[in-house]
Structures are given as structure tokens and as C-alpha cells.
Amino acid sequence: MSQTAENTGAPNPEAEDQAAQRLLTALQTRQACTPVRDLIGPTDLPAAYRVQERLTAGRVAAGARIVGRKIGLTSQAVQEQMGVDQPDFGVLFDDMAFGDSELVPMEHLLQPKAEAEVAFVLKKDLADGPLDVEQIREAIDYGVAALEVCDSRIDGWNIAFADTVADNASSGVYVLGNDRKTLDEFSPIDVGMSMLINGEEVSTGNGAACLGDPLNAVAWLAKAARDFGEPLRAGQVILSGALGPMRPIESGDEVTVNISGLGSVIARFSEGNSHE
């Protein structure tokens, strides 16, 4: 039976603190931890986001800067796999960004998996108004091909919905392409995607795989972010969700994403351990 996210009771700050500390320790030591659903339940969405907020506050206090948001679980197939009926979101920090073809150190990652996305950069805040697709279109400066490296601090990707939400939506690092296109120059719903690892095609997809249209995903995020009290702001990067299945990465791999209308983006991964 599918599990929908729910509020399972009054907040338990002690349990949420313990969950945040477990994930923070895994992040700092690069040693995967056990799931946190034993502390906050598998489907308690408010509790999971409160844990995420604790981690975000800790990273900001340590000097990290928020540069955007990521949307996860935008594929219906992935939602069914997770037993949920909605996406989730996480925070992008400045130290998560890598340039096209730049070497990504594997020691930054635990259990990396790559997926191809359309990323958007905003030119307007999304804090007021209906936050419908029309408003989203007006707020977007440009789109680029993006490669997100998802990661999990939880051992073996043994995650329920609350686990991935608490763990910053299983975020790792991301790479943006160099070709910037306005929405007058490409249509997100119409893009086709091919992802290759070491020259072999491992994933394909299209814009419609992302909540029917990547712009729908951004509209969902804008409303969710405002509801949680941290609206999207001009200048932020938005990773709008996977266009096709994610694939595991190993040290030494080169991952290439080609997105029609947006060009390509490459991520290269150093030789070394990924702490798997």
C-alpha cells in the first residue's frame, strides 16, 4: 500500500535533533549511517523537513552559502518505487557546484548516482502571487543542461520518504552546462535526454518525464518553498528533477549528458574511494 506523507503527531524535538546529528555525523565523517525513520517515522513530512532545516542551519553556520534548490522524486515511477505521491525538495549550497568537465573528487561522495536534468536560474523572486506556470516562466532567466549527482548519507540507499527528505533530498553535487537558453529559445517539455557513462548510453528520457513538464516542477517547488517560509529568490539555481533514470557512478567515470535544445554537460570523477 502506498504511503502518503503525513503529520504523525506532535513534534518531537529530541528525536529530530538525534536524526539531524546522525546525518550530520555521516556527512562530516563520510561514513554512511542507519536510516533516521526509526526516530521520525517513515512518512512524517513536517518532521523530515524540520530535520533538513537543522542540517541547513548547521551548514550555513559553518560558512556554506545557499545558492538554490533541487526538486526530487518528480518521476511517477520513482514515486511509486518510494511509495509516495508527491515530490520533495532540498537545498543547494555553493560547495556543491562544479563546472562543466571539472574533476569532481570522489572523496566528496558516499554512494553517488547521476541523473540528467534541466536547471533554471531565476531573475525574479517567487514569493508572491499565484506561482502558476505563467509566473514561473516570467521569473526564469535561462535554462541549462545539468547533471545532478545524487548521494545518500544512509547506508545502501535504504531510504523511506522521510529519510531522503531529512537527508537534504539525497543531494550530492551538481554540474551545469555552459549553453544558456531563454524560454523563447527552447521548450522544457520538448527536450530529449541521453546520458552516457564512459561513452555508453545508460539512460534516456524527456521533459515530460519531469512532472509532465519541468516548469510544473518549478511551480510545485515555488509553492512548497513559500509554504515552508523560504521562497525562491532571484539568482538562485533550480534543479528541476530527473528526465530519466539515475545510474551509479564509480571512481574514474566520465558522465556526459546531452539535452536537445540545451547542449551537453560533462562530469569527470577522480580515481579513489567513494566510501561505498
C-alpha positions as CSV (number, residue, x, y, z in Angstrom):
1,M,0.0,0.0,0.0
2,S,1.4,3.4,-0.9
3,Q,2.5,5.7,1.9
4,T,1.5,9.3,1.6
5,A,3.3,11.9,3.6
6,E,1.6,12.8,6.8
7,N,2.0,14.5,10.1
8,T,2.0,11.6,12.5
9,G,1.7,13.7,15.7
10,A,3.2,16.5,17.8
11,P,6.8,17.5,17.1
12,N,9.5,15.6,19.0
13,P,12.4,18.0,19.1
14,E,14.7,15.5,20.8
15,A,14.1,12.8,18.2
16,E,14.6,15.4,15.4
17,D,17.8,16.6,16.9
18,Q,19.1,13.0,17.1
19,A,18.2,12.4,13.4
20,A,19.9,15.6,12.4
21,Q,23.0,14.7,14.4
22,R,23.1,11.2,12.8
23,L,23.0,12.7,9.3
24,L,25.5,15.4,10.2
25,T,28.0,12.9,11.6
26,A,27.7,10.8,8.4
27,L,28.3,14.0,6.3
28,Q,31.3,15.0,8.3
29,T,32.9,11.6,8.7
30,R,31.9,10.4,5.2
31,Q,30.6,7.2,6.8
32,A,27.1,6.2,5.9
33,C,24.6,5.9,8.7
34,T,21.5,3.9,9.5
35,P,18.1,5.3,8.4
36,V,16.5,8.1,10.5
37,R,12.9,6.8,10.1
38,D,13.3,5.0,13.5
39,L,13.4,8.4,15.0
40,I,10.9,10.4,13.0
41,G,8.8,7.8,11.3
42,P,8.9,6.9,7.6
43,T,6.2,9.3,6.3
44,D,6.1,12.3,8.7
45,L,6.9,15.1,6.2
46,P,6.9,18.1,8.6
47,A,9.3,16.2,10.9
48,A,11.6,15.3,8.0
49,Y,11.8,18.9,6.8
50,R,12.5,20.1,10.3
51,V,15.5,17.8,10.4
52,Q,16.5,19.1,7.0
53,E,16.3,22.7,8.3
54,R,18.5,21.7,11.3
55,L,21.1,20.4,8.9
56,T,20.8,23.5,6.6
57,A,21.2,25.8,9.6
58,G,24.3,23.9,10.7
59,R,25.9,24.2,7.3
60,V,25.1,27.9,7.0
61,A,26.6,28.5,10.4
62,A,29.8,26.7,9.3
63,G,30.1,29.1,6.3
64,A,28.2,27.4,3.5
65,R,26.0,29.7,1.3
66,I,22.6,28.7,-0.1
67,V,22.5,29.1,-3.9
68,G,19.3,27.4,-4.9
69,R,17.1,24.3,-4.5
70,K,16.7,20.9,-6.0
71,I,13.5,19.0,-6.7
72,G,13.4,15.2,-6.2
73,L,11.0,12.4,-6.9
74,T,9.5,14.1,-9.9
75,S,9.1,10.8,-11.8
76,Q,5.8,8.9,-11.2
77,A,7.8,5.6,-11.5
78,V,10.2,6.8,-8.7
79,Q,7.3,8.0,-6.6
80,E,5.7,4.6,-6.9
81,Q,9.0,2.9,-6.0
82,M,9.2,5.1,-2.9
83,G,5.6,4.6,-2.0
84,V,4.7,8.3,-2.1
85,D,2.5,10.6,-4.1
86,Q,4.5,13.9,-4.3
87,P,8.0,15.3,-5.0
88,D,10.4,16.6,-2.3
89,F,13.0,19.3,-2.3
90,G,16.4,20.1,-0.9
91,V,18.9,22.9,-0.6
92,L,21.8,23.6,-3.0
93,F,25.0,25.0,-1.3
94,D,27.8,26.8,-3.0
95,D,30.3,24.0,-2.4
96,M,28.0,21.6,-4.3
97,A,28.6,23.3,-7.6
98,F,31.2,22.1,-10.2
99,G,32.0,23.4,-13.6
100,D,31.5,21.6,-16.9
101,S,34.2,18.9,-17.3
102,E,35.7,19.9,-14.0
103,L,37.1,17.0,-11.9
104,V,34.8,16.0,-9.1
105,P,36.6,14.5,-6.1
106,M,35.1,11.1,-5.2
107,E,36.0,11.7,-1.6
108,H,33.2,14.3,-1.5
109,L,30.7,11.5,-2.1
110,L,29.5,8.3,-0.5
111,Q,27.1,6.4,-2.8
112,P,26.8,8.6,-5.9
113,K,24.3,8.2,-8.6
114,A,24.0,10.5,-11.7
115,E,20.9,11.9,-13.3
116,A,20.2,14.4,-16.1
117,E,18.1,17.5,-15.6
118,V,17.1,20.9,-16.9
119,A,18.4,23.6,-14.5
120,F,16.9,27.0,-14.3
121,V,18.3,30.3,-13.0
122,L,15.8,32.8,-11.7
123,K,15.8,36.5,-12.5
124,K,12.8,37.3,-10.2
125,D,11.7,36.3,-6.7
126,L,8.9,33.8,-6.5
127,A,7.5,34.9,-3.2
128,D,4.1,36.4,-4.0
129,G,1.3,35.8,-6.4
130,P,-0.3,32.6,-7.7
131,L,3.0,31.0,-8.5
132,D,1.5,29.3,-11.6
133,V,3.4,28.3,-14.7
134,E,2.9,31.7,-16.3
135,Q,4.5,33.4,-13.4
136,I,7.3,30.8,-13.3
137,R,8.1,31.5,-17.0
138,E,8.4,35.2,-16.3
139,A,10.7,34.6,-13.4
140,I,13.2,32.3,-15.2
141,D,16.3,34.0,-16.7
142,Y,17.6,31.0,-18.6
143,G,17.9,27.2,-18.6
144,V,20.9,25.0,-18.9
145,A,21.7,21.3,-19.2
146,A,22.5,19.9,-15.8
147,L,24.0,16.8,-14.3
148,E,23.0,16.1,-10.7
149,V,24.9,13.6,-8.6
150,C,22.5,12.4,-6.0
151,D,24.0,10.9,-2.9
152,S,22.7,9.4,0.4
153,R,24.2,9.6,3.8
154,I,22.1,6.5,4.6
155,D,23.8,3.2,4.1
156,G,22.9,1.2,1.0
157,W,20.3,3.8,-0.1
158,N,17.9,2.1,2.4
159,I,15.6,5.1,2.4
160,A,11.9,5.8,3.0
161,F,10.4,9.2,2.1
162,A,11.2,10.8,5.4
163,D,14.8,9.6,5.2
164,T,15.5,11.2,1.9
165,V,13.7,14.5,2.8
166,A,15.7,14.7,6.1
167,D,18.9,14.0,4.2
168,N,18.5,17.1,2.1
169,A,16.6,15.2,-0.6
170,S,19.6,12.9,-1.1
171,S,21.7,15.7,-2.6
172,G,25.3,15.4,-3.6
173,V,26.9,17.8,-6.1
174,Y,25.8,19.2,-9.5
175,V,27.3,20.4,-12.7
176,L,25.8,23.0,-15.1
177,G,26.4,23.3,-18.8
178,N,27.7,26.4,-20.4
179,D,25.0,26.9,-23.0
180,R,22.3,29.3,-21.6
181,K,19.0,29.4,-23.3
182,T,15.9,31.5,-22.6
183,L,12.4,30.0,-22.7
184,D,12.0,31.7,-26.0
185,E,14.8,29.6,-27.3
186,F,13.8,26.2,-26.0
187,S,10.7,24.4,-24.6
188,P,11.5,22.4,-21.5
189,I,8.7,19.9,-22.0
190,D,10.0,19.0,-25.5
191,V,13.6,18.3,-24.7
192,G,15.1,14.8,-25.2
193,M,17.9,13.5,-23.0
194,S,20.7,10.9,-23.3
195,M,23.1,10.2,-20.6
196,L,26.4,8.3,-21.2
197,I,28.9,6.8,-18.8
198,N,32.3,6.3,-20.4
199,G,30.7,6.6,-23.8
200,E,28.0,4.1,-23.2
201,E,24.4,5.2,-23.2
202,V,22.9,4.3,-19.8
203,S,19.7,6.5,-19.5
204,T,17.3,8.3,-21.8
205,G,14.3,10.4,-21.2
206,N,12.4,13.6,-22.0
207,G,10.9,16.8,-20.5
208,A,7.5,15.2,-20.0
209,A,9.0,12.7,-17.5
210,C,9.5,15.5,-15.0
211,L,6.0,16.1,-13.6
212,G,4.7,16.3,-17.1
213,D,6.9,19.5,-17.7
214,P,9.9,20.8,-15.8
215,L,8.0,24.1,-15.4
216,N,5.3,22.2,-13.5
217,A,8.1,21.0,-11.2
218,V,9.4,24.6,-10.6
219,A,5.8,25.8,-9.9
220,W,5.4,23.0,-7.3
221,L,8.7,23.9,-5.7
222,A,7.8,27.6,-5.6
223,K,4.6,26.9,-3.7
224,A,6.3,24.4,-1.4
225,A,9.2,26.7,-0.6
226,R,6.9,29.6,0.2
227,D,4.8,27.4,2.4
228,F,7.9,26.4,4.3
229,G,8.8,30.1,4.8
230,E,11.8,30.3,2.4
231,P,10.6,31.4,-1.0
232,L,12.7,31.1,-4.1
233,R,14.8,34.2,-4.9
234,A,16.3,35.9,-7.9
235,G,19.7,34.5,-8.8
236,Q,19.0,31.0,-7.4
237,V,19.7,27.8,-9.3
238,I,16.8,25.3,-9.5
239,L,17.5,21.7,-10.4
240,S,14.0,20.8,-11.7
241,G,14.2,17.0,-11.5
242,A,15.3,13.9,-13.4
243,L,14.5,13.4,-17.1
244,G,15.3,9.7,-16.9
245,P,16.6,7.0,-14.5
246,M,19.6,7.7,-12.4
247,R,22.7,5.5,-12.6
248,P,25.5,4.6,-10.2
249,I,28.9,6.2,-10.6
250,E,32.3,4.7,-9.9
251,S,35.7,6.4,-9.5
252,G,37.3,7.4,-12.8
253,D,34.0,7.6,-14.6
254,E,33.1,10.3,-17.1
255,V,29.4,11.1,-17.4
256,T,28.1,13.0,-20.4
257,V,24.5,14.4,-20.6
258,N,23.1,15.6,-23.9
259,I,19.8,17.5,-23.9
260,S,18.2,18.6,-27.1
261,G,18.0,22.4,-27.3
262,L,20.4,22.9,-24.4
263,G,23.6,21.1,-25.5
264,S,25.7,19.0,-23.2
265,V,27.4,18.9,-19.9
266,I,30.2,16.6,-18.7
267,A,31.2,15.5,-15.2
268,R,34.5,13.7,-14.6
269,F,35.1,11.8,-11.3
270,S,38.5,11.3,-9.7
271,E,40.1,8.0,-9.1
272,G,39.7,7.0,-5.4
273,N,37.2,5.7,-2.9
274,S,33.6,6.9,-2.8
275,H,33.1,5.4,0.7
276,E,30.7,2.8,-0.5
